[in-house]
């Protein structure tokens, strides 16, 4: 199966083509924003006018400088106008019937129509990607109707920066089109038929559709993961590397910033140094405190036959706790990370929420956790 790269080359746009759709046919449209398009054009023209006026009012007299400045103005105005026109012209419409998919696309350089039978599609793919959202890169959760041979005829059905709702939308699309649900995992592309999507892990194990390979007497193969028994539950604990990766810049920034402020205070003997030294000392203490907090932080997964619970723990308590009843868990996989993330996790998947555990754990530990969770919740 080929994977479309269309979503990776476009700026993120929130999409939900199947919102409220329960049966075929389905009609959906995506249009550019009139306000964004017109605003971009007006902003470009206004900026161009300001720059042109500066030529006549400014001290510039060299003809070569004027030519270069005019070229710069033309580039700015042309770029803004082009982006605005592109936004205004954007219009895509899809009609999905029992016979197939019909699409009409209109963009600044594209004007085409095409149709394909549903049998030409491989399935409904759920995936994660790292895409520009606003001024920073964020993980985007998307669902795509994947064509077997032509990426240009794959259809983005859903995209969001929040993982909640991804699974439910994929199930609805797979049942609607009667196509397999596809998920990218560390093992490759996993396929589930539309009629099996409502089945929990427990039901699939009972029907022998999902093998249980976990040995209850086994221990985690690596040294990072620890296990303890708490009543009728297993508590799996790993270093809190996820938050360290995301927020680890905090403590070196505070320590370095505090040291710089304190040094500045000491190097200015003619100025009062008390405030600088106080701010510097507090920053260093905060940085050291943050470092200690991150080093003591633990990521825990509590697994029992009734539920799976994810939480963060430190010596003074816990936070960010969420749980999923065992009978609602539909899959347990090692999720392939988005491009550029470099961090796979064990994901306990339900319609909502999705629990993620084990950033930074070795692959063998993640596989042990996945097999352990499947074995315990299937009892």
PyMOL commands that set and color helices and strands:
alter all, ss='L'
color gray80, all
select helices_A, chain A and resi 6-9+34-57+63-89+118-120+151-153+166-177+194-196+201-206+241-247+249-266+274-296+326-328+363-377
alter helices_A, ss='H'
color red, helices_A
select strands_A, chain A and resi 15-16+26-31+91-96+101-106+111-116+121-133+136-147+155-160+181-185+188-192+226-230+233-239+298-303+307-314+317-325+331-335+345-349+355-357
alter strands_A, ss='S'
color yellow, strands_A
deselect
rebuild
show_as cartoon
